[in-house]
Amino acid sequence: MLQFYLFGATGDLSLKKIFPALFALYEQRLMGESFEIICISRREFLQEDFHKYLEEHIIGIEKKIKWTSFLKHLHYQKMTFENVLGYEDMAKTYDIDKGTVRLFYLAAAPEYFKTIVANLSQSEILEMNNKDHRLLIEKPFGKNLESAIQITRHLEKYLAEFQIFRVDHYLGKEMIQNIMLFRFSNGLFEAGWNKDYIDHVQITVAESIGVFERTGYYDKTGAVRDMIQSHLLQILALLTMTPKNERSQSDICDGKVEVLKHLQFDDVYKDIVLGQYSKSDNSVSYRDEQGVHPQSKTETYAALKIKVDLPRWKDVDFYLRTGKRLQEKHSDIVIVYKKPSGKIGQDAEPNVLKIQIYPQEGMTLKFNMKEPETTKELTTREMTFCQTCIEGYKRPKAYETLIYEAIQGNHDLYARWDEVKYEWTFVEKILSQCVELRKELEFYSAGGKGPIEADNLLLKDGRQWLSDK
């Protein structure tokens, strides 16, 4: 038996991501034979009205044959998160035998996390150290290190670490999951996955959209806290970790923590670019977005060069960038290898491995060969694997994967607390120095490629962003 408690059931995240994911799992018969989804929100709804509300707001659901049978498993509970009596009533209504898996998904605003968890515990719906009782919380995991510590200390009063599943939806993406398997199941690549062979690495997460209704949150957060602190640092940690031979989930988390503890930057003023989109022919500036302060100093773009101070990665540069209102939405990892030494390979281009996350999923490897009908001239060739090009391939949605893993009790695709702690430690170090040095924003045209200073970040090292080509 599965009970799935969804707090914030009428919110944007639930409608766009969680309900479609739950329905997809139901269609694939991955929810088990017996389950209930308890949908909790402040809004006044009768059960039938709530079902109609979902049908109106979830795109494409009305065409699904199994939707009506899925609705039979959904129960609406009007409740304010602060009202402990509501939790006690809920405990009586959904009193299930021991052994029932209970998932509590907090799709509510972070300021309610403490209240919800405390009331769940007080009403005995959520039990400490019960392996079948699991809490899923969305990023942001705090707004800084101090608040992240406070949230965690509060959660630890009611839950063990193994009961907490911190959702970073990037970890549910197909090609992010592929990083570990690709590395460790191909000796050809793992043998050269180090400073002796790799020159530098580029990680890009570019978005074409603006902030829309998130301005209240985003104007207090910015690109570094919103994207670098979670998504990009998690990708970097997965790329560079060195787990023990067992390669268990604990080993992998330990390996990521070791990386996050050893992140460094040489010169904040030279190696970090913070930008903000300005007006263009097709878009308003960030400062003109509704709800944004007219003199906002919030960055909508960030690019930085950092190092991993571990023997395996000595002197390897890692370039990270992310931004909003850019020319196109794309996410990828580019690994640039060192040029071969010796006279035979002196004119060769470096090998390049590109891992494509979005819009296409796949990999491209660039290598050198002799130009036909010559004796010594080289040419560059590519081998490409396009996963999204496979006939019949259905891209798994990140939330489907993450929720299913939580149902199974698997932590593999979730962040551990010490990972989050060291992410915040590094990010706060960057931001504090930017403030101290009065690092100015670089403005870029909305719908463009980003600030020119981000290109110069690589040009001064004799490099260029390769995912733009």
Secondary structure, DSSP 8 states (H G I E B T S, - for coil): -EEEEEETTTSHHIIIIIHHHHHHHHHTT-S-SSEEEEEEESS---HHHHHHHHHHHSTTGGG-TTHHHHHTTEEEEE--TT-HHHHHHHHHHT---TT-EEEEEE-S-GGGHHHHHHHHHHTTSS-TT-TTEEEEEES-S-SSHHHHHHHHHHHTTT--GGGEEEE-GGGGSHHHHHHHHHHHT-HHHHTT-STTTEEEEEEEEE-SS--GGGHHHHTTTHHIIIIIIIIIHHHHHHHH----TT--HHHHHHHHHHHHHTEE-S-HHHHEEEEEEE-BTTB--GGGSTTS-TT----SEEEEEEEE-SGGGTT-EEEEEEESSBSS-EEEEEEEE----SSTTTT----EEEEEEESS-EEEEEEEEE-TT-SS-EEEEEEEEEGGGSTT-----HHHHHHHHHHHT--TTSB-HHHHHHHHHHHHHHHHHHHHTT---EEEETTBS--HHHHHHHHTTT---STT-
